[in-house]
Amino acid sequence: MAFLSGAPLDLERLIAGVEAPDRGAVASFLGRVRDHHAGRRVLRLEYSAYTPMAEAECARIVSEAESRWPVRVALEHRIGALDIGDAAVAIAAAGAHRDEAFDACRFVIEEVKRRVPIWKKESYADGSVKWVGAGGALVGDEPVGSAGS
Amino acid sequence: MPSPTTQIVNVRVLLFASFAERLGLEAVRVSLPALATVADALDHVRSLPGGERIPPRPLCAVNLTHAALDTPLSEGDEVALLPPLAGG
């Protein structure tokens, strides 16, 4: 399965891919492009990725969630040029009960933000553009994904 | 045992997003002495024109997996220098 998509995300399709008669709870998360960042008005943005590693890291995150909780997880992240309101990331986690569905869904979005090599370049209303780094970004002496933490 | 100085490790270093723009490069081939680490590959890239604009301890990966700076390198490894992540 490809986790990165150049086409609009379809959360309903992700949900359909994980639901089953014995999974009574489906938790989902949809991250959309915001119209502001650090007090500046954002017009559009572009996501780029280190594609083979991003795919591998997404697969590891989904696998970790599915081994930690009794759930099935679907994940997709958009790549390329996006407008305000476009879905950037979609996650669906289905399990027998809500606790594992919510917990797995939350785990996946937090790990995506922490580990998956994706970058975004924002275009602002004043004509400027900027690569945006997550607050509290990782530094090189704190490797992730290998310690099982 | 042959002297380590006679052995060379050839790796490819990939740059992304703001790092690629700062150096005007997306990939660099680097030859390092045997027993070299990710930090040695990073030092080489930071010595290139524009390389001083790469931070001293960026997030790094080797062969598609996050890796610490002291990770030893082998012939043919793909090293990646990763600007602060912004997915999600």
gemmi code that builds the backbone of each chain (N, CA, C; Angstrom):
import gemmi

chains = {
    "A": [
        ("MET", (0.843, -1.193, 0.000), (0.000, 0.000, 0.000), (0.877, 1.242, 0.000)),
        ("ALA", (0.499, 2.238, -0.777), (1.225, 3.507, -0.765), (0.598, 4.425, 0.277)),
        ("PHE", (1.444, 4.994, 1.110), (0.960, 5.896, 2.159), (0.971, 7.348, 1.702)),
        ("LEU", (1.800, 7.659, 0.698), (1.841, 9.016, 0.164), (0.963, 9.085, -1.079)),
        ("SER", (0.226, 10.192, -1.194), (-0.706, 10.309, -2.311), (-0.609, 11.682, -2.955)),
        ("GLY", (-0.570, 11.706, -4.261), (-0.603, 12.965, -4.986), (-2.022, 13.415, -5.298)),
        ("ALA", (-2.982, 12.573, -4.997), (-4.394, 12.874, -5.281), (-5.115, 13.200, -3.973)),
        ("PRO", (-6.263, 13.887, -4.065), (-7.016, 14.222, -2.850), (-7.294, 12.987, -1.990)),
        ("LEU", (-7.226, 13.174, -0.664), (-7.439, 12.061, 0.261), (-8.929, 11.807, 0.435)),
        ("ASP", (-9.250, 10.536, 0.676), (-10.645, 10.125, 0.826), (-10.773, 9.330, 2.129)),
        ("LEU", (-11.158, 10.036, 3.181), (-11.243, 9.392, 4.498), (-12.259, 8.251, 4.508)),
        ("GLU", (-13.363, 8.429, 3.801), (-14.379, 7.362, 3.778), (-13.811, 6.067, 3.197)),
        ("ARG", (-12.948, 6.224, 2.202), (-12.339, 5.030, 1.612), (-11.397, 4.358, 2.606)),
        ("LEU", (-10.660, 5.174, 3.375), (-9.764, 4.594, 4.386), (-10.583, 3.855, 5.445)),
        ("ILE", (-11.683, 4.465, 5.874), (-12.542, 3.821, 6.876), (-13.081, 2.492, 6.333)),
        ("ALA", (-13.525, 2.519, 5.079), (-14.066, 1.293, 4.474), (-13.015, 0.186, 4.446)),
        ("GLY", (-11.751, 0.584, 4.360), (-10.680, -0.407, 4.285), (-10.341, -1.069, 5.605)),
        ("VAL", (-10.778, -0.480, 6.717), (-10.421, -1.065, 8.023), (-11.628, -1.596, 8.795)),
        ("GLU", (-12.841, -1.259, 8.361), (-13.988, -1.699, 9.163), (-14.301, -3.173, 8.914)),
        ("ALA", (-14.919, -3.777, 9.921), (-15.282, -5.192, 9.873), (-16.385, -5.411, 10.903)),
        ("PRO", (-17.155, -6.496, 10.755), (-18.292, -6.711, 11.657), (-17.902, -6.773, 13.134)),
        ("ASP", (-16.689, -7.225, 13.436), (-16.295, -7.322, 14.849), (-15.611, -6.050, 15.346)),
        ("ARG", (-15.481, -5.049, 14.504), (-14.846, -3.783, 14.924), (-15.939, -2.726, 15.102)),
        ("GLY", (-16.370, -2.557, 16.334), (-17.489, -1.668, 16.603), (-17.103, -0.212, 16.758)),
        ("ALA", (-15.800, 0.066, 16.754), (-15.346, 1.443, 16.949), (-14.389, 1.850, 15.839)),
        ("VAL", (-14.658, 2.979, 15.232), (-13.745, 3.538, 14.227), (-13.409, 4.963, 14.648)),
        ("ALA", (-12.143, 5.218, 14.910), (-11.691, 6.583, 15.192), (-10.951, 7.072, 13.961)),
        ("SER", (-11.169, 8.343, 13.609), (-10.477, 8.860, 12.439), (-9.928, 10.245, 12.727)),
        ("PHE", (-8.899, 10.620, 11.952), (-8.318, 11.956, 12.055), (-8.086, 12.485, 10.653)),
        ("LEU", (-8.488, 13.732, 10.443), (-8.252, 14.386, 9.172), (-7.543, 15.701, 9.458)),
        ("GLY", (-6.321, 15.833, 8.948), (-5.583, 17.079, 9.126), (-5.719, 17.916, 7.861)),
        ("ARG", (-6.163, 19.161, 8.026), (-6.385, 20.029, 6.868), (-5.409, 21.199, 6.870)),
        ("VAL", (-5.195, 21.774, 5.702), (-4.297, 22.926, 5.563), (-4.954, 24.151, 6.203)),
        ("ARG", (-4.210, 24.761, 7.134), (-4.684, 25.928, 7.880), (-4.356, 27.217, 7.129)),
        ("ASP", (-5.168, 28.236, 7.355), (-4.950, 29.504, 6.630), (-4.022, 30.463, 7.364)),
        ("HIS", (-3.404, 30.005, 8.449), (-2.478, 30.897, 9.153), (-1.361, 30.091, 9.794)),
        ("HIS", (-0.213, 30.738, 9.962), (0.918, 30.118, 10.653), (1.736, 31.226, 11.299)),
        ("ALA", (1.910, 31.128, 12.611), (2.714, 32.110, 13.354), (2.283, 33.542, 13.036)),
        ("GLY", (0.961, 33.739, 12.967), (0.439, 35.087, 12.772), (0.439, 35.570, 11.329)),
        ("ARG", (0.875, 34.723, 10.395), (0.894, 35.139, 8.987), (-0.193, 34.403, 8.222)),
        ("ARG", (-0.730, 35.067, 7.201), (-1.804, 34.458, 6.418), (-1.198, 33.562, 5.334)),
        ("VAL", (-1.575, 32.287, 5.372), (-1.069, 31.305, 4.420), (-2.033, 31.216, 3.242)),
        ("LEU", (-1.482, 31.244, 2.031), (-2.313, 31.134, 0.828), (-2.374, 29.703, 0.322)),
        ("ARG", (-1.233, 29.010, 0.372), (-1.164, 27.638, -0.105), (0.131, 27.041, 0.422)),
        ("LEU", (0.293, 25.741, 0.254), (1.566, 25.142, 0.653), (1.870, 23.936, -0.216)),
        ("GLU", (3.126, 23.514, -0.121), (3.558, 22.371, -0.909), (4.289, 21.393, 0.011)),
        ("TYR", (3.821, 20.144, -0.011), (4.486, 19.088, 0.750), (5.446, 18.335, -0.158)),
        ("SER", (6.651, 18.083, 0.347), (7.566, 17.196, -0.361), (8.052, 16.144, 0.625)),
        ("ALA", (8.620, 15.074, 0.120), (9.002, 13.959, 0.993), (10.268, 13.286, 0.490)),
        ("TYR", (10.913, 12.603, 1.382), (11.944, 11.614, 1.038), (11.132, 10.324, 0.866)),
        ("THR", (10.623, 10.133, -0.342), (9.534, 9.185, -0.560), (9.807, 7.760, -0.068)),
        ("PRO", (10.926, 7.133, -0.441), (11.082, 5.737, 0.019), (11.150, 5.614, 1.534)),
        ("MET", (11.790, 6.583, 2.191), (11.849, 6.512, 3.661), (10.498, 6.845, 4.277)),
        ("ALA", (9.788, 7.821, 3.703), (8.469, 8.173, 4.240), (7.529, 6.977, 4.144)),
        ("GLU", (7.567, 6.266, 3.017), (6.728, 5.073, 2.883), (7.108, 4.023, 3.935)),
        ("ALA", (8.420, 3.812, 4.096), (8.886, 2.810, 5.062), (8.510, 3.210, 6.480)),
        ("GLU", (8.643, 4.487, 6.797), (8.354, 4.942, 8.157), (6.849, 4.845, 8.444)),
        ("CYS", (6.022, 5.208, 7.460), (4.563, 5.057, 7.645), (4.204, 3.586, 7.875)),
        ("ALA", (4.823, 2.696, 7.126), (4.542, 1.262, 7.294), (4.939, 0.801, 8.697)),
        ("ARG", (6.082, 1.311, 9.181), (6.515, 0.935, 10.532), (5.533, 1.468, 11.580)),
        ("ILE", (5.056, 2.686, 11.405), (4.132, 3.284, 12.383), (2.822, 2.497, 12.426)),
        ("VAL", (2.282, 2.171, 11.248), (1.030, 1.406, 11.201), (1.229, 0.031, 11.834)),
        ("SER", (2.352, -0.592, 11.531), (2.648, -1.904, 12.094), (2.772, -1.838, 13.614)),
        ("GLU", (3.428, -0.793, 14.108), (3.562, -0.632, 15.559), (2.202, -0.438, 16.211)),
        ("ALA", (1.339, 0.383, 15.596), (0.003, 0.615, 16.170), (-0.797, -0.678, 16.196)),
        ("GLU", (-0.690, -1.466, 15.112), (-1.492, -2.687, 15.029), (-0.961, -3.787, 15.948)),
        ("SER", (0.314, -3.686, 16.347), (0.801, -4.686, 17.292), (0.586, -4.234, 18.737)),
        ("ARG", (0.463, -2.921, 18.932), (0.274, -2.401, 20.291), (-1.190, -2.442, 20.727)),
        ("TRP", (-2.096, -2.247, 19.768), (-3.536, -2.298, 20.070), (-4.210, -3.281, 19.109)),
        ("PRO", (-5.356, -3.877, 19.514), (-6.081, -4.791, 18.607), (-6.904, -3.988, 17.595)),
        ("VAL", (-6.217, -3.395, 16.627), (-6.871, -2.523, 15.646), (-6.320, -2.787, 14.246)),
        ("ARG", (-7.063, -2.303, 13.272), (-6.545, -2.159, 11.920), (-6.465, -0.675, 11.638)),
        ("VAL", (-5.355, -0.261, 11.013), (-5.118, 1.164, 10.791), (-4.896, 1.433, 9.308)),
        ("ALA", (-5.481, 2.527, 8.809), (-5.196, 3.019, 7.459), (-4.665, 4.436, 7.590)),
        ("LEU", (-3.672, 4.767, 6.743), (-3.000, 6.072, 6.829), (-2.647, 6.540, 5.429)),
        ("GLU", (-2.932, 7.809, 5.150), (-2.439, 8.407, 3.904), (-2.019, 9.844, 4.169)),
        ("HIS", (-0.949, 10.264, 3.500), (-0.471, 11.645, 3.602), (-0.360, 12.223, 2.211)),
        ("ARG", (-0.859, 13.414, 2.046), (-0.844, 14.080, 0.742), (0.530, 14.682, 0.467)),
        ("ILE", (0.942, 14.636, -0.801), (2.196, 15.236, -1.260), (1.860, 16.155, -2.425)),
        ("GLY", (2.635, 17.237, -2.573), (2.420, 18.153, -3.685), (1.786, 19.455, -3.219)),
        ("ALA", (1.207, 20.189, -4.178), (0.645, 21.512, -3.879), (-0.766, 21.377, -3.324)),
        ("LEU", (-1.016, 22.032, -2.181), (-2.335, 21.986, -1.540), (-2.851, 23.401, -1.301)),
        ("ASP", (-4.168, 23.528, -1.327), (-4.825, 24.792, -1.009), (-5.372, 24.739, 0.415)),
        ("ILE", (-5.749, 25.903, 0.927), (-6.345, 25.973, 2.258), (-7.562, 25.047, 2.318)),
        ("GLY", (-7.637, 24.263, 3.382), (-8.778, 23.369, 3.565), (-8.588, 21.987, 2.985)),
        ("ASP", (-7.597, 21.829, 2.112), (-7.350, 20.491, 1.563), (-6.889, 19.548, 2.669)),
        ("ALA", (-7.268, 18.292, 2.569), (-6.837, 17.296, 3.550), (-5.372, 16.954, 3.306)),
        ("ALA", (-4.547, 17.077, 4.361), (-3.119, 16.780, 4.262), (-2.794, 15.385, 4.762)),
        ("VAL", (-3.533, 14.945, 5.792), (-3.286, 13.610, 6.336), (-4.616, 13.019, 6.778)),
        ("ALA", (-4.801, 11.722, 6.527), (-6.033, 11.034, 6.924), (-5.663, 9.715, 7.589)),
        ("ILE", (-6.325, 9.441, 8.712), (-6.045, 8.225, 9.483), (-7.384, 7.607, 9.896)),
        ("ALA", (-7.485, 6.292, 9.800), (-8.644, 5.583, 10.338), (-8.138, 4.389, 11.132)),
        ("ALA", (-8.666, 4.234, 12.344), (-8.292, 3.107, 13.200), (-9.577, 2.430, 13.667)),
        ("ALA", (-9.681, 1.126, 13.408), (-10.890, 0.389, 13.764), (-10.558, -0.757, 14.703)),
        ("GLY", (-11.338, -0.850, 15.780), (-11.165, -1.932, 16.741), (-12.500, -2.316, 17.316)),
        ("ALA", (-12.472, -3.271, 18.243), (-13.729, -3.714, 18.834), (-14.343, -2.599, 19.683)),
        ("HIS", (-13.493, -1.831, 20.369), (-13.988, -0.817, 21.306), (-13.272, 0.510, 21.127)),
        ("ARG", (-13.863, 1.584, 21.667), (-13.372, 2.928, 21.390), (-11.984, 3.218, 21.948)),
        ("ASP", (-11.651, 2.624, 23.109), (-10.353, 2.960, 23.701), (-9.207, 2.670, 22.742)),
        ("GLU", (-9.189, 1.463, 22.200), (-8.064, 1.118, 21.319), (-8.124, 1.909, 20.012)),
        ("ALA", (-9.335, 2.220, 19.550), (-9.446, 2.980, 18.302), (-8.913, 4.401, 18.481)),
        ("PHE", (-9.340, 5.080, 19.554), (-8.842, 6.436, 19.819), (-7.330, 6.428, 20.067)),
        ("ASP", (-6.874, 5.506, 20.908), (-5.452, 5.491, 21.280), (-4.566, 5.240, 20.061)),
        ("ALA", (-4.972, 4.304, 19.215), (-4.164, 3.985, 18.038), (-4.155, 5.164, 17.063)),
        ("CYS", (-5.293, 5.797, 16.882), (-5.388, 6.931, 15.954), (-4.486, 8.068, 16.429)),
        ("ARG", (-4.531, 8.363, 17.733), (-3.695, 9.427, 18.295), (-2.215, 9.079, 18.149)),
        ("PHE", (-1.865, 7.836, 18.441), (-0.480, 7.386, 18.307), (0.022, 7.600, 16.885)),
        ("VAL", (-0.788, 7.227, 15.910), (-0.338, 7.309, 14.513), (-0.085, 8.755, 14.096)),
        ("ILE", (-0.978, 9.688, 14.418), (-0.733, 11.069, 13.986), (0.491, 11.658, 14.705)),
        ("GLU", (0.647, 11.342, 15.990), (1.814, 11.881, 16.702), (3.110, 11.330, 16.124)),
        ("GLU", (3.136, 10.039, 15.792), (4.356, 9.436, 15.247), (4.626, 9.917, 13.825)),
        ("VAL", (3.566, 10.145, 13.045), (3.763, 10.704, 11.699), (4.465, 12.051, 11.800)),
        ("LYS", (3.996, 12.897, 12.701), (4.595, 14.221, 12.837), (6.035, 14.140, 13.331)),
        ("ARG", (6.319, 13.142, 14.151), (7.627, 13.015, 14.787), (8.663, 12.338, 13.887)),
        ("ARG", (8.213, 11.422, 13.020), (9.171, 10.518, 12.371), (9.194, 10.531, 10.861)),
        ("VAL", (8.094, 10.894, 10.203), (8.028, 10.701, 8.750), (8.686, 11.892, 8.031)),
        ("PRO", (9.651, 11.613, 7.130), (10.378, 12.695, 6.459), (9.544, 13.368, 5.373)),
        ("ILE", (8.736, 14.312, 5.824), (7.896, 15.144, 4.957), (8.141, 16.595, 5.365)),
        ("TRP", (8.201, 17.475, 4.336), (8.441, 18.897, 4.617), (7.388, 19.725, 3.924)),
        ("LYS", (7.148, 20.941, 4.479), (6.181, 21.794, 3.802), (6.738, 23.197, 3.620)),
        ("LYS", (6.411, 23.733, 2.459), (6.828, 25.081, 2.101), (5.557, 25.908, 1.989)),
        ("GLU", (5.459, 26.931, 2.835), (4.246, 27.748, 2.855), (4.430, 29.009, 2.025)),
        ("SER", (3.380, 29.397, 1.321), (3.341, 30.663, 0.586), (2.401, 31.598, 1.325)),
        ("TYR", (2.894, 32.817, 1.604), (2.130, 33.760, 2.421), (1.514, 34.863, 1.569)),
        ("ALA", (0.551, 35.552, 2.204), (-0.182, 36.613, 1.517), (0.744, 37.744, 1.083)),
        ("ASP", (1.879, 37.915, 1.784), (2.784, 39.010, 1.423), (3.743, 38.608, 0.296)),
        ("GLY", (3.559, 37.424, -0.278), (4.370, 37.002, -1.407), (5.586, 36.178, -1.035)),
        ("SER", (5.887, 36.072, 0.256), (7.068, 35.312, 0.670), (6.746, 33.820, 0.778)),
        ("VAL", (7.795, 33.010, 0.754), (7.644, 31.567, 0.955), (8.645, 31.124, 2.016)),
        ("LYS", (8.306, 30.049, 2.739), (9.180, 29.598, 3.816), (9.004, 28.102, 4.055)),
        ("TRP", (10.152, 27.419, 4.234), (10.084, 26.026, 4.695), (9.735, 26.056, 6.164)),
        ("VAL", (8.727, 25.277, 6.541), (8.257, 25.299, 7.915), (8.717, 24.043, 8.625)),
        ("GLY", (9.369, 24.219, 9.785), (9.756, 23.081, 10.604), (8.827, 22.982, 11.782)),
        ("ALA", (8.537, 21.746, 12.189), (7.655, 21.547, 13.327), (8.292, 22.154, 14.565)),
        ("GLY", (7.477, 22.728, 15.416), (7.990, 23.181, 16.700), (8.490, 21.978, 17.478)),
        ("GLY", (9.551, 22.173, 18.247), (10.095, 21.048, 18.998), (10.635, 19.976, 18.082)),
        ("ALA", (11.228, 20.418, 16.971), (11.730, 19.462, 15.993), (12.820, 18.585, 16.600)),
        ("LEU", (12.924, 17.417, 16.038), (13.939, 16.474, 16.487), (15.328, 16.989, 16.158)),
        ("VAL", (16.288, 16.604, 16.948), (17.675, 16.898, 16.617), (18.412, 15.581, 16.438)),
        ("GLY", (19.577, 15.683, 15.828), (20.277, 14.491, 15.383), (20.710, 13.544, 16.479)),
        ("ASP", (20.862, 14.041, 17.677), (21.313, 13.124, 18.730), (20.142, 12.484, 19.469)),
        ("GLU", (18.944, 12.650, 18.916), (17.791, 11.939, 19.477), (17.146, 11.116, 18.365)),
        ("PRO", (17.819, 10.031, 17.954), (17.256, 9.238, 16.863), (15.911, 8.662, 17.255)),
        ("VAL", (15.066, 8.506, 16.275), (13.744, 7.967, 16.558), (13.519, 6.704, 15.751)),
        ("GLY", (12.560, 5.931, 16.153), (12.152, 4.784, 15.364), (13.000, 3.556, 15.602)),
        ("SER", (14.158, 3.730, 16.237), (15.030, 2.575, 16.422), (15.028, 2.108, 17.873)),
        ("ALA", (14.574, 2.953, 18.781), (14.673, 2.604, 20.190), (13.401, 1.928, 20.696)),
        ("GLY", (12.378, 1.886, 19.891), (11.142, 1.261, 20.288), (10.429, 2.013, 21.395)),
        ("SER", (10.723, 3.287, 21.545), (10.118, 4.054, 22.621), (8.754, 4.594, 22.213)),
    ],
    "B": [
        ("MET", (46.044, -7.697, 9.154), (44.894, -6.802, 8.921), (45.370, -5.556, 8.199)),
        ("PRO", (44.710, -5.219, 7.095), (45.148, -4.038, 6.350), (44.913, -2.764, 7.145)),
        ("SER", (45.727, -1.783, 6.868), (45.558, -0.508, 7.555), (44.234, 0.123, 7.141)),
        ("PRO", (43.468, 0.637, 8.095), (42.170, 1.244, 7.771), (42.322, 2.412, 6.790)),
        ("THR", (43.488, 3.055, 6.799), (43.649, 4.221, 5.940), (43.681, 3.825, 4.468)),
        ("THR", (43.902, 2.535, 4.182), (43.923, 2.103, 2.786), (42.521, 1.776, 2.286)),
        ("GLN", (41.544, 1.768, 3.184), (40.184, 1.422, 2.782), (39.316, 2.675, 2.720)),
        ("ILE", (38.442, 2.657, 1.758), (37.566, 3.809, 1.536), (36.119, 3.324, 1.550)),
        ("VAL", (35.239, 4.137, 2.116), (33.807, 3.845, 2.094), (33.139, 4.918, 1.240)),
        ("ASN", (32.467, 4.480, 0.177), (31.759, 5.424, -0.689), (30.281, 5.419, -0.331)),
        ("VAL", (29.746, 6.597, -0.027), (28.326, 6.696, 0.316), (27.696, 7.815, -0.494)),
        ("ARG", (26.376, 7.793, -0.551), (25.644, 8.874, -1.200), (24.900, 9.632, -0.104)),
        ("VAL", (25.029, 10.943, -0.097), (24.337, 11.763, 0.900), (23.230, 12.542, 0.203)),
        ("LEU", (22.000, 12.377, 0.679), (20.845, 13.069, 0.103), (20.472, 14.265, 0.963)),
        ("LEU", (20.090, 15.342, 0.270), (19.664, 16.563, 0.958), (18.235, 16.873, 0.550)),
        ("PHE", (17.468, 17.416, 1.474), (16.060, 17.672, 1.190), (15.647, 19.082, 1.595)),
        ("ALA", (14.559, 19.531, 0.971), (13.851, 20.762, 1.370), (14.834, 21.913, 1.563)),
        ("SER", (14.817, 22.540, 2.744), (15.651, 23.726, 2.953), (17.143, 23.396, 2.833)),
        ("PHE", (17.552, 22.196, 3.226), (18.980, 21.845, 3.120), (19.399, 21.792, 1.652)),
        ("ALA", (18.564, 21.210, 0.805), (18.882, 21.120, -0.623), (18.968, 22.518, -1.233)),
        ("GLU", (18.077, 23.402, -0.803), (18.112, 24.773, -1.335), (19.355, 25.513, -0.878)),
        ("ARG", (19.757, 25.280, 0.361), (20.923, 25.995, 0.888), (22.196, 25.625, 0.144)),
        ("LEU", (22.321, 24.361, -0.260), (23.531, 23.944, -0.975), (23.353, 23.935, -2.484)),
        ("GLY", (22.115, 24.050, -2.955), (21.884, 23.940, -4.388), (22.170, 22.536, -4.895)),
        ("LEU", (22.029, 21.552, -4.015), (22.327, 20.153, -4.343), (21.286, 19.247, -3.692)),
        ("GLU", (20.960, 18.153, -4.383), (20.060, 17.177, -3.763), (20.778, 15.881, -3.395)),
        ("ALA", (21.983, 15.692, -3.935), (22.732, 14.481, -3.617), (24.223, 14.742, -3.815)),
        ("VAL", (25.030, 14.136, -2.961), (26.480, 14.264, -3.048), (27.092, 12.882, -2.837)),
        ("ARG", (28.052, 12.545, -3.706), (28.810, 11.306, -3.454), (30.008, 11.657, -2.595)),
        ("VAL", (30.201, 10.883, -1.525), (31.262, 11.190, -0.575), (32.099, 9.930, -0.351)),
        ("SER", (33.429, 10.088, -0.437), (34.335, 8.986, -0.113), (34.975, 9.281, 1.241)),
        ("LEU", (34.854, 8.340, 2.142), (35.328, 8.530, 3.512), (36.267, 7.394, 3.892)),
        ("PRO", (37.111, 7.630, 4.887), (37.963, 6.541, 5.357), (37.114, 5.435, 5.993)),
        ("ALA", (37.659, 4.230, 6.019), (36.979, 3.132, 6.712), (36.681, 3.553, 8.139)),
        ("LEU", (35.626, 2.989, 8.703), (35.178, 3.278, 10.067), (34.532, 4.648, 10.197)),
        ("ALA", (34.242, 5.272, 9.056), (33.578, 6.573, 9.102), (32.155, 6.420, 9.623)),
        ("THR", (31.637, 7.512, 10.163), (30.273, 7.526, 10.701), (29.432, 8.570, 9.963)),
        ("VAL", (28.155, 8.609, 10.317), (27.259, 9.624, 9.760), (27.831, 11.021, 10.013)),
        ("ALA", (28.422, 11.225, 11.178), (28.990, 12.537, 11.512), (30.077, 12.930, 10.524)),
        ("ASP", (30.866, 11.971, 10.060), (31.925, 12.276, 9.090), (31.332, 12.698, 7.749)),
        ("ALA", (30.289, 12.014, 7.325), (29.613, 12.406, 6.074), (29.015, 13.798, 6.217)),
        ("LEU", (28.417, 14.063, 7.378), (27.845, 15.382, 7.647), (28.929, 16.462, 7.605)),
        ("ASP", (30.075, 16.181, 8.233), (31.184, 17.162, 8.241), (31.594, 17.503, 6.817)),
        ("HIS", (31.665, 16.471, 5.958), (32.059, 16.723, 4.574), (31.061, 17.649, 3.903)),
        ("VAL", (29.765, 17.357, 4.055), (28.742, 18.182, 3.407), (28.766, 19.604, 3.962)),
        ("ARG", (28.987, 19.720, 5.266), (29.017, 21.062, 5.863), (30.244, 21.864, 5.433)),
        ("SER", (31.248, 21.170, 4.855), (32.446, 21.879, 4.374), (32.254, 22.389, 2.940)),
        ("LEU", (31.162, 21.973, 2.281), (30.897, 22.428, 0.909), (30.347, 23.858, 0.943)),
        ("PRO", (30.424, 24.564, -0.207), (29.861, 25.923, -0.239), (28.379, 25.914, 0.159)),
        ("GLY", (28.028, 26.738, 1.137), (26.650, 26.771, 1.635), (26.409, 25.783, 2.758)),
        ("GLY", (27.341, 24.857, 2.945), (27.156, 23.797, 3.936), (27.128, 24.293, 5.365)),
        ("GLU", (27.740, 25.476, 5.585), (27.728, 26.023, 6.950), (26.314, 26.373, 7.392)),
        ("ARG", (25.380, 26.403, 6.434), (23.993, 26.713, 6.794), (23.208, 25.466, 7.181)),
        ("ILE", (23.876, 24.316, 7.177), (23.254, 23.104, 7.724), (23.652, 23.018, 9.194)),
        ("PRO", (22.699, 22.793, 10.078), (23.023, 22.786, 11.511), (23.992, 21.650, 11.863)),
        ("PRO", (24.713, 21.800, 12.970), (25.730, 20.796, 13.326), (25.150, 19.435, 13.695)),
        ("ARG", (23.903, 19.378, 14.141), (23.331, 18.086, 14.547), (21.932, 17.910, 13.974)),
        ("PRO", (21.821, 17.797, 12.649), (20.492, 17.603, 12.057), (20.005, 16.171, 12.278)),
        ("LEU", (18.715, 15.972, 12.062), (18.162, 14.620, 12.036), (18.762, 13.904, 10.825)),
        ("CYS", (19.176, 12.647, 11.016), (19.826, 11.903, 9.924), (19.180, 10.534, 9.751)),
        ("ALA", (19.381, 9.974, 8.571), (18.913, 8.611, 8.313), (19.984, 7.871, 7.517)),
        ("VAL", (20.023, 6.559, 7.698), (20.877, 5.692, 6.885), (20.006, 4.577, 6.333)),
        ("ASN", (20.028, 4.436, 5.020), (19.256, 3.371, 4.359), (17.797, 3.344, 4.820)),
        ("LEU", (17.171, 4.535, 4.803), (15.731, 4.702, 5.037), (15.301, 4.535, 6.489)),
        ("THR", (16.265, 4.562, 7.421), (15.935, 4.449, 8.841), (16.634, 5.570, 9.607)),
        ("HIS", (15.914, 6.180, 10.557), (16.541, 7.213, 11.384), (17.808, 6.659, 12.026)),
        ("ALA", (18.853, 7.480, 12.089), (20.135, 7.001, 12.594), (20.839, 8.100, 13.381)),
        ("ALA", (21.539, 7.694, 14.422), (22.318, 8.638, 15.226), (23.589, 9.021, 14.473)),
        ("LEU", (24.193, 10.135, 14.912), (25.396, 10.629, 14.229), (26.575, 9.663, 14.347)),
        ("ASP", (26.591, 8.829, 15.369), (27.734, 7.917, 15.523), (27.517, 6.577, 14.812)),
        ("THR", (26.479, 6.486, 13.987), (26.228, 5.249, 13.233), (27.342, 5.015, 12.219)),
        ("PRO", (27.986, 3.846, 12.247), (29.044, 3.572, 11.273), (28.480, 3.377, 9.868)),
        ("LEU", (29.258, 3.765, 8.881), (28.809, 3.672, 7.490), (29.502, 2.533, 6.769)),
        ("SER", (28.769, 1.931, 5.820), (29.311, 0.859, 4.986), (29.248, 1.290, 3.527)),
        ("GLU", (30.049, 0.596, 2.712), (30.083, 0.885, 1.283), (28.668, 0.876, 0.693)),
        ("GLY", (28.338, 1.937, -0.061), (27.059, 1.984, -0.745), (25.895, 2.496, 0.080)),
        ("ASP", (26.137, 2.873, 1.314), (25.032, 3.362, 2.154), (24.430, 4.637, 1.577)),
        ("GLU", (23.133, 4.810, 1.823), (22.446, 6.053, 1.469), (22.183, 6.826, 2.765)),
        ("VAL", (22.883, 7.943, 2.891), (22.746, 8.790, 4.076), (21.810, 9.934, 3.708)),
        ("ALA", (20.924, 10.324, 4.610), (20.039, 11.459, 4.351), (20.132, 12.453, 5.494)),
        ("LEU", (20.256, 13.742, 5.126), (20.245, 14.816, 6.116), (18.861, 15.454, 6.061)),
        ("LEU", (18.143, 15.409, 7.183), (16.727, 15.748, 7.200), (16.478, 17.059, 7.946)),
        ("PRO", (15.972, 18.077, 7.256), (15.557, 19.296, 7.962), (14.419, 18.961, 8.930)),
        ("PRO", (14.102, 19.891, 9.853), (12.999, 19.636, 10.788), (11.745, 19.173, 10.042)),
        ("LEU", (11.155, 18.087, 10.517), (10.040, 17.457, 9.810), (8.784, 18.298, 9.953)),
        ("ALA", (7.914, 18.208, 8.971), (6.710, 19.054, 8.996), (5.493, 18.338, 8.418)),
        ("GLY", (5.482, 17.005, 8.527), (4.313, 16.274, 8.054), (3.173, 16.351, 9.055)),
        ("GLY", (2.049, 15.820, 8.669), (0.902, 15.734, 9.562), (-0.018, 16.943, 9.485)),
    ],
}
model = gemmi.Model(1)
for chain_id, residues in chains.items():
    chain = gemmi.Chain(chain_id)
    for i, (resn, *xyz) in enumerate(residues, 1):
        res = gemmi.Residue()
        res.name, res.seqid = resn, gemmi.SeqId(i, " ")
        for name, pos in zip(("N", "CA", "C"), xyz):
            atom = gemmi.Atom()
            atom.name, atom.element = name, gemmi.Element(name[0])
            atom.pos, atom.b_iso = gemmi.Position(*pos), 0.0
            res.add_atom(atom)
        chain.add_residue(res)
    model.add_chain(chain)
structure = gemmi.Structure()
structure.add_model(model)
structure.setup_entities()
